[in-house]
Every structure is written in C-alpha cells, then in structure tokens.
Amino acid sequence: MSRNARFANRVNAFTGPLTGCAARRGALHPPKSGQHPGDKQLPQAYVACRRHNEVGMSHPVRQRETLFFAFVSAVLGLLAAFAAVGSTIPLFNIYRAEDGFTNADISSAVVAYSIGTISTLLVLGRLSNFVGRRAAALTSLGLLVAGCFVLLNVHEAWVLIVGRLLMGLGAGMASSSLTAYIVDAAPKKPKWLASVASSQTVMLGLAIGAIASGALVQFGPWRRDLIFVVAIAFLLVSAVLVYLSPETVAPRPFSWLSLRPTVRVPARIRHLLPVAAAVILPTWATGAFYQAFVPALVEDQLHAMSPLLLGVVFAAYMAPSALGAPSDICSILRPRNVSGCRCSFSAGSE
C-alpha cells in the first residue's frame, strides 16, 4: 500500500461519520495537483469535525442545560408580561372614583387592549420565525414596559387607552414569540410540559398580576404607581434573562407579504370548527367582560371597595384554567389522539 493510500485511510478513519459535515462546511476539498493530501486538509477537517462534536455530540448535557435556561427565561418572560397586563384591573375603580372615569371609558381601554392584541397576532404573529425568538420577545417586553410607563400617570381616559393599547401590542407579540420560544426550548419529558407552559402561563400571569396589584394598591404606598414600578422591574429582569438565552431560530430575510395571515384547517377536522368556535368565542368574550365590568360589579353587587378583593374575584376566573390544565392534558394528550386534530393558523409562530 502506498504512503498516500495509508494516509488517506487514517484520515477516513478519523473523520468517517463526520465527513459529510466537514464537506458541507467546505473543510474537505480535493488536493490540488502536486499537493500532498495531508499538507493542509487535515487541520481544516479536524477543526470542522471538532466543532461538530462539541455542538452535536460531545456535550448533550450542556446543550440540555442551555435550552432549559431558555425555557425558564421564556416562561418567566410570559408570566411577567401577563402579570403586567392583569395589574391594571384593580385600579379601575380608583380611576372611576378619583378621576371620574365612566364604564364607557373603562370599556374603551379594554377594547383598545383587545385591538392591540388581535392586530399584533394577525400581522406580526410569524415575525419571530424570521427575526428570531429573542428579538421578537425583547420587542414585546419593551412594548409592555412602555405601556407601564404611560400608566404611571393616568388622570385622563385617553392616557389609560394609550397605555392599554401598548400593553395589547406587547401582549400579542409575547403570546406569539414567547410561547413559540417555550415550545422550542421545553424539555422532552414530561410531554405535556410545553403545551401547559405555553398555554396556561398566560392565565396564571393574569391571576398573579391582579392579586399582587390588589394587595399593593390596598396596603402599599403610592397605590396608583407602585404596581407598575414593580411590573417594570420584573419585565426588565425577564428581558435580561431572554437576552442571555440561546436563540432557537436562525434569523432569515423576509418580506412583509410573508407575514400575511392565512388560515388552514385540515379537512378531516373541519366539521369540528363550528363546535370549537361556539365554545371559544363565548369563553373569551366572558374574559373581556370580566376585564371591563368586574370592578363595577364588585362595587355595586358586593358593596366592596377593596382592590384586593377585586383582584381575587378577577383571578378566580383566570386561575382555574392554569390549575386544571396539567391534569387534563396528562389524561388526553397522546400522539395518536392529537395527530389528526391540529389546525394551523399561520399568523402564529411555527
């Protein structure tokens, strides 16, 4: 066997399973005429294969730990986002009593929040697929911080409406980017964790925000402002954690036409859509009713002015969803059951 053949065998034995990886990275090239196969090819192949080993094989524990950090950061970010959204509810009666806001003013603020949320989900729901989960998540948290700053000085109805609109924009983008980030980074076991964390953190955040706000408004100083200062602090901490987390989606170019929302429903479950709509629409309409009118109902029907009680009443509607979801999903979430029962609303993240 010639010297060149023996050398080639040694290189193949070293790079064997990874030759495809090295070739794709441009590390292995045919030797030029008159060039010895080992002059420059081995170092490049070695570097490429070593990187492949480090990323894909040598450190699976480190990779899992890094993704788990991203998962925790995304969950905390989503929790902080919707805790900030829920923090406004116990203040509605104070705005009514001290600033003369009417039920129509409060309802307009709730409508502004809903418009912001729905429009962002429809138009920017897929943005994180192109710019990356972290960039979209940080933008959503920034919008929520801006909304909290606006709500620090509410004495006119339009200020409340603008603040809630900013919160709606941030909440809509968080609902898309952070939930997709949670699904990307969630541990493989238990299987229900990604589904529960991405869907029920929203309800849990609303409940926590309402109760915490009620407690601070009733027992803390600066009752109109303290809760928003606390919310801003938690949002900034969440933003730092998300910034330090690894990206799970490679950014890629896009046009605004690619963000155009489309709806796709598999034919085999299309007959279930009217039933699902009949359940989902009244449920979310009730949630909007709670946001707008539960302050007035607590005051008029329960004859109570306690902000904490108001927060507890609002949380009583939101919390059961978060508490009941794990047991429900554990019992019904099986691959054979859900494989044919999935519809794609492509305004959201993939």
N, C-alpha and C positions, 0 to 999 in steps of 0.2 A: 504494500500500500504506500502511495506517495506521501510526501510530507504535507502537501496541500490537502489531500483527502483525509489524513489523520486530523489535521487542524479543523477541517470542516465538520467532522464527526464530533469533536469536542464542543464546537460552538453549537451544533444542533442539540447535543445532549444538555447543554446549559440552558438554551433558550427554548427548547422543544415546545411545551404547551403555550408559550407566550410569543412565539414567532409572529403570529397574526397580529397581536397587539403592537409589537415593535414595528412591523411593516406598516401598519396603519399610521403610526406616528412618524413614519419617514426615517426610522432609525437604521433599517437594513436596506442596503442598495447593492446591486451587482457591482463587483470590483471593477475598477477601470482597467484598461489594457495595461499589462506590465506591473500592476499593483498587487502586492501580496494580500490575500484575503484577511489577514489579521492586522494589517497596518493601522486602519482607522475604524473598521467596522465594529470590532469587539467593544470598545468603550461606549459607543453610542447605543449599541444593543443592550449593554449591561445597564446603562442609565435608564433606558426606556423600560426594561423589564423590572428593574428595581423599583421604579415609581409605580408600575402596575402592581407589584407585590405589596407595596406599602399601602396603596389605596384600596385594592380589591381583595387581598388575601391575608397579608401578614398581621393586620390589626383589626379584625372584625369587632373585637370588644370595644376598641377606641371609637370605631365608627358608630356602634350602637349607642355608646355614651354620648357622643356628639349629637346624634339625632334625638336622643331622649332630652337633652338640654334644649334643643329647638322645639320639641313637643311641649315641654313645660313652659317655655317662653311664650309660645303661641297661645296656650291655654290661659296663662296669666294675662296676656295682652287682650284676649277676647273677654275675659272676666272683667278686667279694668274698664274696657270700652263700654260694656253694657251696664256696669255699675255706675259709670258716669251718666249714662242715659237715664237710668232709674233714679238718680239722685235729685232730679228736678221735681218729681211728683209731690213730695211732702211740702214743697214751698208754694204750691199753687194757692192754697188757702191764705197764706200770708200775703201773696200778691193781691188777692181779692180784697183782703181786709185793709191792708195798708196803702195800696196804690189804686184801689177802685177797679181792678180788672173784673170784667164780666165773664160769664160762662162762654160767651162767644169768643172773647179774647183767648181763653184757655184752649177752646176747641180749635181756634186758628193756629195756635202753636203746635197742637198735636197734628193737625193736617200738614203743617209745614215740615214737621219731622217725618211724617209718612211720605210726603212727596220727595224729600231728600233721600230717604232710604230706598224707595222703589226706583227712582230715576237712576241712582248710582248702581243698583243691582242690575238694571236693564242695560245700561250703557257701558258701565265700567266693570261689570262682573267678571269679564275674562281678562282684564288688564294684567293681573298677576301672572297669567300664563306667558306673557311677553316680557314684562319688565322684571319679573321675579317676585317671589312671595314677600321677601323682606321689604323691597322698595314700596310695594303696594300697602303692606301692613304699616310701615312707618308713616306713609301718607295719611292713612286712615286715623292713626293715633294723633297725628298732627292736627287734623281737622277737628277731632274731639277736644284737644287741648284749646284750640281757637274758640270752639263753642263754649267751653267752660270759662274762658277769659271774658267773653261777651256777657255771660250770665252773672258775672261778678257785680254788675251794675245795672240791675233791672229795675226801672221805675216807669217805663213806658211799654205798652204792649208790643210795639214793633221790635224793641230790643229782645224781648222774650222770643218772638217769632224768628228773628235772625239767628239767635243762639241755638234754638231748637232745629232750625234748618241746617246749620253747620253740623250739629250733632247727628242729624239724619244722614247727611252726606258721609260723615265718618263712620257711622254705624253700618251703612250699606256697604261701604268698601271693606270694613272689618269683617262683615258677615261673609264676604266672598274670599278675601285674601287670607285671613287668619284661619278660617275653617279649612280652606284648602291646605294651608301650612300644617295644621294639626293632622289632617289625613296623611299628608306626605311623610311626616316625621313620627307618627304614632308607632309604638311597639306592635309587633305582630300578634302578641298574646297579652291579654285576652282579646279575642277577635272583636268583641263589641266595643272596645275602648275608644277607637277612633270615631265610631258612629255616635256614641254617647257624648264624648267630649266636644265634638264639633257641633252637635245639635242642641245639647242641653246646657252648655256653658252660658249661652245667651240668657236663658230663663233664670239660671242661678245668679248671674250677674245683675239682672234687673231686680231680683228679690233682695240681694245683698245691698245694692245701692239704695233702694228705697228704705230699708230698715236702718242702715247706717246714717242716711240723711235725716230720717225722722229723729233718731237719737241725738245727732249733733245739733239739729235745729231746736230741739226741745231742751236739751241740757247743756249744750256748749255755748261758748261765746261767739259773737259775730254770726248769728244764726242764719243770715242771708248769704254769707260768703264762705264760711269755714268749709262746708262740704265740697265746694268747688275747688278750694285750695288743696284739700286732701285728694280729690279726684285728679287734679293736675299732677300732683306728686306721684300718684300711682301710675298714671299714664306715662309719665316721663321715665319712671323705673322700668315699666314694661317695654318702652321704646328702646332703652339701653339693652335690655335682655334680647330683644329681637335683633338689634343691630349686631350683637355679639354671636348670634346663632348662625349656623351654616345655611347657605342657600340650597334649596332643593330643586329649583327650576332654573335652567340656564337661560338668561335673557336672550331674546332674539328680535329681529326687526319686525315691525308690524305697521299696518295702515289702519286708519280709523274705521275703514269699512270692515276690517276683520273683527271689530268689536260689535258689529251689528247683531242684535239679539235674534235668535231663531229658536223655535220650539220644535222638538222632535219627540214623538210618543210612539213606542213600538206598537204595532198593530194588535198584537196579542193581549195587550193590557188597555187598549183604548177604551173598551167598554167600562173600565173601572174609573175613568177620569171624571165623569159626572158625579159619581159617588164620593170620590175624594174631594172634589170641589165643594160639594154640599156640606162636607164636614169641615174643611179647612177654612173656607171663607167666613162662615159664622164664628168660628173659633177666633180668628184674627180680628174680626170686627168687634167681638166682645173685648179683646185686649185693648183695642183702640178706644172703645167706650170707657173701659176702666181708667185708662190714662187721662182722658178728658174729664170724666164726671165723678170718679170715685172721691176726689176731695170734697165736692159739693154734697155727695151722698152721705159721707161720713159726718159732715157737719149738720146736715138737715135731718137725716134719719136717725143717726146715733147720738145726736146732740153733743158731739165731742169736737174739741178744737185741738186735740193732741196731735202734733205732727208724727210722733212715734206710732200712735195707733193708726194713722193714715198710712204710714209706711208698711205696717204689719198687714193691714187689710189688702193693700196692693200686692204685697208679697205672697199673700195667701192664694192669689190667683196664679202666680208665676211658679212658685216653688214646687208644687206637686208634680209638675212636668219633669223637673230635674230629678226629683226623688224617685219617681216611678219608672223613669226610662231604663235604668240598668236592668231591673228585674224583667221588664217587658221585652227588651231586646235579647237578653240572655235566653229567654224561652222561645223566641220566634226567629231569631236571626240565624239561619242556616244557609249555606251556599245553595242548596237545592231549592230553597224556598224563594230566595231573592234573585236568582239568576235571570228569571224571566219577568220580574216585576220591577223594572227600572226604567224610568223615563229620563230623557236628557233635556235639560233646559240650558242651552248653550250660552245663555247670557252669563251663567256662573262659571266658576273656575273648573278646569278639567282635572 
